[in-house]
Amino acid sequence: MTKSGEAVSKSAGVWVAGGAAAMVVVPIVLFVGIAGEGAKTPEAPGGTGGLNSKQVPAAYAPWVLKSGKQCKDIGPAVIAAQIEAESGWNPKAVSPVGAEGLSQFMPGTWKTWGRDDDHNGTISPYDAGDAIMAQGRYDCALAEQIKPYAKGDNVVDLALAAYNAGPGAVQQYGGMPPYDETTAYVARIKSLIAKYEQAAGSGTKVPPGQKMAMPVDGNPPVTSPYGMRVHPVTGQYKLHTGIDFGAKMGDPMKAALDGKVTFAGWSTGYGNRVVISHGTIDGKKVSTTYNHMSAINVSVGQEVKTGTQVGAVGSTGYSTGAHCHFEVQLDGEYVNPAPWLGLK
């Protein structure tokens, strides 16, 4: 727990979760998820969609699903990602500052948020049902508390920041507190969300005038087009084989067209990379690639639909910051993705 978080906890009378403490004992590593069938909840960005329950220990999945239904802002994928960051799914975890259980509650705060949700006659942070439900209650309360400071869709980001640094820190700075520990905590959980979110086609259709759908939601800015440039990491003047779109760490990256996954894993330079074959179009074999991801949601051989989440925006490999690097290949040769996406 940071000193700032400790002060906020005393003044606000609420728990500053054990996120900071948990990060001391849980190493920051990259997690690669394999998609599977989960709860049939509509897909939504930011962890509010369905749960890829194959990634959750079976005994805890029902509680994660139930906890993720307590409010619309905090879905089950957020709950699961946060548990992994806090305790690594160890129900007996105890941090150096005394945070306990799956959700790393401090003892004093457990008295406020803990309930006998599993109806076993005890109220314990070491009981999975009690801990996971209390975590969701607190997350939802934080989400509601920080909404006056949220801009657009960053309610989850600020709720997680408040979980780590205290809601008073969010209030003090009118948004994300400028603490390295807190921003790293939020980024880590956002990157884990893709692992736990259900990778299901969302019925996305290719817009008129395009051959493919955009690989990230909205109307993202092009931060580096296809073409020759000086590589920002290696310093070499070489072909930039795709288009870079501005996007936030953890944002969903989605299949641009129906197809089959032919590669899903680590590639030098590209970091976490997914390649999808779309068969033959106009006599040429067409593939798309999704790169530098913080997490992967699909596996080799998996059939995907347009709009299926294949992973999450990240900055792995030769990258200077979070972004979506998207490529199109024709007969194995890189071509400009812009015409395929209806961009000028």
C-alpha positions in Angstrom: 0.0 0.0 0.0 1.3 3.4 -0.9 1.6 6.2 1.6 -0.8 8.3 -0.4 -3.3 5.4 -0.5 -3.0 4.9 3.2 -3.8 8.6 3.8 -6.8 8.4 1.5 -8.1 5.3 3.3 -8.0 7.1 6.7 -9.7 10.2 5.5 -12.3 8.6 3.3 -13.1 5.8 5.7 -13.0 3.2 2.9 -10.7 0.4 1.9 -7.7 1.0 -0.4 -7.4 -2.5 -1.8 -4.3 -4.6 -1.6 -3.4 -4.1 -5.3 -0.2 -2.3 -4.5 0.8 -4.8 -1.9 -0.2 -7.7 -4.1 2.0 -6.4 -6.9 5.0 -6.8 -4.6 4.5 -10.6 -4.5 2.9 -11.2 -7.9 5.3 -10.6 -10.8 4.2 -8.6 -13.7 4.2 -11.0 -16.6 2.4 -11.4 -19.9 -0.6 -13.7 -20.0 -1.8 -15.2 -23.2 -5.4 -16.4 -23.2 -7.0 -19.1 -25.4 -10.6 -18.4 -26.2 -13.3 -20.7 -25.3 -17.0 -20.8 -24.7 -18.1 -18.7 -21.7 -21.3 -17.2 -20.4 -23.6 -16.1 -23.1 -23.5 -12.5 -22.3 -23.4 -9.9 -25.1 -19.9 -8.8 -26.0 -18.9 -5.3 -24.8 -15.7 -3.4 -24.6 -13.7 -2.8 -21.5 -14.4 -6.0 -19.7 -18.2 -5.6 -19.4 -19.0 -8.4 -21.8 -19.1 -12.2 -21.4 -16.7 -14.3 -19.4 -14.3 -16.8 -21.0 -14.8 -19.2 -18.2 -12.3 -21.7 -19.4 -9.6 -19.3 -18.1 -11.1 -19.1 -14.6 -10.6 -21.9 -12.1 -13.8 -23.9 -12.3 -14.7 -23.5 -8.6 -14.6 -19.7 -8.9 -16.3 -19.2 -12.3 -19.9 -19.1 -10.9 -18.9 -16.5 -8.3 -17.0 -14.4 -10.9 -20.1 -14.4 -13.1 -22.4 -13.5 -10.2 -20.1 -10.7 -9.0 -19.8 -9.3 -12.5 -23.6 -8.8 -12.6 -23.7 -6.4 -9.6 -23.5 -3.3 -11.8 -23.2 -2.5 -15.5 -19.8 -0.9 -15.2 -17.8 -3.8 -13.8 -18.2 -7.0 -15.7 -16.9 -10.5 -14.9 -13.8 -10.1 -17.0 -12.7 -7.2 -14.9 -13.3 -9.1 -11.7 -11.3 -12.1 -13.0 -8.4 -9.9 -14.3 -8.2 -8.1 -11.0 -8.1 -11.3 -9.0 -5.2 -12.5 -11.1 -3.3 -9.3 -10.6 -4.1 -9.2 -6.8 -3.5 -12.8 -5.8 -2.8 -15.0 -8.8 -5.9 -17.0 -7.9 -4.4 -18.0 -4.6 -7.2 -18.1 -2.0 -4.7 -18.2 0.9 -2.6 -15.2 -0.4 -1.4 -12.8 2.3 0.5 -9.7 1.2 3.4 -8.1 3.2 1.0 -5.5 4.5 -1.6 -8.0 5.6 -4.1 -8.0 2.6 -5.9 -11.4 2.6 -7.4 -13.8 0.2 -8.3 -13.9 -3.5 -9.3 -10.2 -3.6 -6.6 -9.0 -1.1 -8.8 -7.2 1.5 -7.3 -5.5 4.4 -8.8 -6.8 7.7 -10.2 -3.4 8.8 -12.0 -3.0 5.5 -13.3 -6.5 5.3 -15.5 -5.6 8.3 -17.3 -3.1 6.0 -17.5 -5.1 2.7 -17.5 -8.7 3.7 -20.7 -10.7 3.9 -21.6 -14.4 4.1 -22.3 -14.7 0.4 -21.7 -18.4 0.3 -24.0 -19.0 3.3 -21.5 -21.3 5.1 -22.0 -19.5 8.4 -18.7 -17.5 8.3 -17.6 -14.2 6.8 -14.1 -14.7 5.6 -11.8 -13.1 2.9 -10.4 -16.7 2.5 -13.9 -17.9 1.3 -13.9 -17.5 -2.4 -17.6 -16.6 -2.6 -17.4 -14.0 0.1 -14.3 -12.4 -1.3 -15.3 -12.3 -4.9 -18.7 -10.8 -4.2 -17.2 -8.2 -1.8 -14.7 -7.3 -4.5 -17.5 -6.7 -7.0 -19.5 -4.6 -4.5 -16.5 -2.4 -3.8 -15.6 -2.1 -7.4 -19.1 -1.0 -8.2 -19.1 1.5 -5.4 -15.9 3.0 -6.7 -17.2 3.1 -10.2 -20.1 5.1 -9.1 -18.0 7.4 -6.9 -15.5 8.3 -9.6 -18.0 8.9 -12.4 -17.9 12.7 -12.1 -14.2 12.5 -13.1 -14.6 10.0 -15.9 -14.3 11.0 -19.5 -16.0 8.9 -22.1 -15.5 5.2 -21.4 -12.7 5.3 -18.8 -14.9 4.5 -15.8 -13.2 1.1 -15.4 -9.8 2.7 -15.6 -10.6 5.2 -12.8 -12.4 2.6 -10.7 -9.2 0.4 -10.8 -7.1 3.5 -10.0 -9.3 4.2 -7.0 -9.0 0.5 -6.0 -5.2 0.9 -6.0 -4.6 4.5 -4.8 -7.9 5.4 -3.1 -10.9 7.3 -4.5 -9.5 10.5 -2.8 -6.5 10.4 -5.2 -8.9 10.3 -8.2 -10.8 13.2 -6.8 -7.6 15.2 -6.0 -6.3 15.0 -9.6 -9.7 15.1 -11.3 -8.9 11.8 -13.0 -6.1 9.3 -13.2 -3.6 9.9 -10.4 0.0 10.4 -11.7 1.5 7.6 -9.7 3.6 5.1 -11.6 2.4 2.3 -9.4 -1.2 3.1 -10.1 -0.9 3.6 -13.8 1.1 0.3 -14.1 -1.6 -1.5 -12.0 -4.4 -0.2 -14.2 -2.5 -1.1 -17.4 -1.8 -4.6 -16.2 -5.4 -5.3 -15.4 -6.6 -3.8 -18.6 -4.2 -6.1 -20.5 -5.5 -9.1 -18.6 -9.1 -8.4 -19.4 -8.8 -9.7 -22.9 -7.7 -13.1 -21.5 -10.9 -13.4 -19.5 -13.4 -11.8 -21.9 -15.4 -14.1 -24.1 -14.1 -14.1 -27.6 -17.3 -14.3 -29.6 -18.4 -12.8 -32.9 -20.5 -9.7 -32.4 -22.4 -9.8 -35.6 -20.1 -7.1 -37.0 -20.6 -6.4 -40.7 -18.1 -5.0 -43.1 -19.3 -1.4 -43.7 -20.3 -0.3 -47.3 -17.3 0.8 -49.3 -14.9 -1.4 -47.3 -13.5 -4.8 -47.9 -12.7 -5.3 -44.2 -14.0 -4.0 -40.9 -11.7 -1.9 -38.7 -9.6 -3.9 -36.3 -10.3 -1.6 -33.4 -13.6 0.2 -32.4 -14.6 3.7 -33.2 -12.8 5.9 -35.7 -9.2 5.6 -34.4 -6.5 8.0 -35.7 -3.8 6.7 -38.1 -0.6 7.3 -36.1 1.7 5.8 -38.8 0.6 4.8 -42.3 1.9 2.1 -44.5 5.1 3.0 -46.4 8.8 3.7 -46.0 9.9 5.3 -42.7 12.6 5.3 -40.1 11.8 2.6 -37.5 11.3 4.2 -34.1 13.1 1.4 -32.3 15.8 0.1 -34.7 16.5 3.4 -36.5 16.5 1.6 -39.8 14.8 3.1 -42.9 12.5 0.4 -44.0 9.0 -0.5 -45.1 6.3 0.0 -42.4 4.3 -3.1 -43.4 1.0 -2.1 -42.0 -1.0 0.8 -40.4 -0.7 1.9 -36.8 -3.9 3.1 -35.2 -4.0 5.1 -32.0 -5.7 3.0 -29.2 -5.5 2.5 -25.5 -3.8 -0.4 -23.7 -6.2 -3.2 -23.3 -8.7 -2.1 -26.0 -10.1 -5.0 -28.0 -8.5 -5.9 -31.3 -10.9 -7.7 -33.6 -10.9 -9.8 -36.7 -11.4 -7.7 -39.8 -13.0 -10.5 -41.8 -14.2 -14.1 -41.3 -11.3 -16.5 -41.4 -9.2 -19.1 -39.6 -6.3 -18.4 -37.2 -3.0 -19.7 -38.6 -0.7 -18.2 -36.0 -1.2 -17.0 -32.4 1.9 -16.4 -30.3 5.1 -14.6 -29.9 7.1 -13.2 -32.8 10.3 -11.3 -32.5 9.7 -7.6 -33.4 5.9 -8.1 -33.5 5.5 -9.3 -29.9 2.2 -11.0 -29.4 0.9 -11.6 -32.9 -2.2 -13.2 -34.5 -2.4 -14.1 -38.2 -5.8 -14.9 -39.8 -6.3 -16.5 -43.2 -9.3 -15.3 -45.1 -9.1 -17.7 -48.0 -8.9 -16.6 -51.7 -10.3 -13.2 -52.8 -10.1 -12.1 -56.4 -7.7 -15.0 -57.1 -5.2 -14.1 -54.3 -4.7 -15.6 -50.8 -5.6 -12.9 -48.2 -4.4 -12.8 -44.6 -4.5 -10.1 -41.9 -2.2 -9.8 -38.9 -2.7 -8.2 -35.5 0.5 -7.2 -33.6 2.2 -5.9 -30.4 -0.8 -7.1 -28.4 -0.9 -7.3 -24.6 -2.9 -10.5 -24.7 -4.1 -13.1 -27.2 -7.7 -14.4 -27.2 -7.6 -17.0 -29.9 -5.7 -20.2 -30.9 -4.4 -21.7 -34.1 -7.1 -23.5 -36.1 -9.9 -21.5 -34.6 -12.6 -20.2 -36.9 -13.4 -16.5 -36.3 -16.1 -14.2 -37.5 -15.8 -10.5 -38.4 -15.6 -8.7 -35.1 -14.3 -11.6 -33.0 -11.9 -10.3 -30.4 -8.6 -11.8 -31.2 -6.6 -10.0 -28.5 -6.0 -6.7 -26.8 -4.0 -3.6 -27.7 -0.5 -3.6 -26.2 3.1 -2.6 -26.7 5.0 -5.9 -26.9 7.9 -6.5 -29.2 9.6 -3.6 -30.9 7.1 -0.9 -29.8 7.3 2.5 -28.2 3.8 2.6 -26.8 0.3 1.0 -26.9 -1.2 0.9 -30.4 -2.8 -1.3 -33.0 -0.5 -2.4 -35.8 -2.6 -4.0 -38.5 -1.4 -5.7 -41.7 -2.8 -7.2 -44.9 -1.0 -9.8 -47.0 -1.8 -10.8 -50.6 -0.2 -14.1 -51.6 2.2 -13.6 -48.7 3.3 -10.1 -49.6 2.4 -7.0 -47.5 0.2 -4.5 -49.1 -1.3 -1.2 -48.0 -4.3 -2.0 -45.7 -5.9 1.5 -46.3 -7.9 0.6 -49.4 -9.2 -2.6 -47.7 -10.5 -0.5 -44.8 -11.9 2.3 -46.9 -9.3 4.8 -45.9 -7.8 7.4 -48.2 
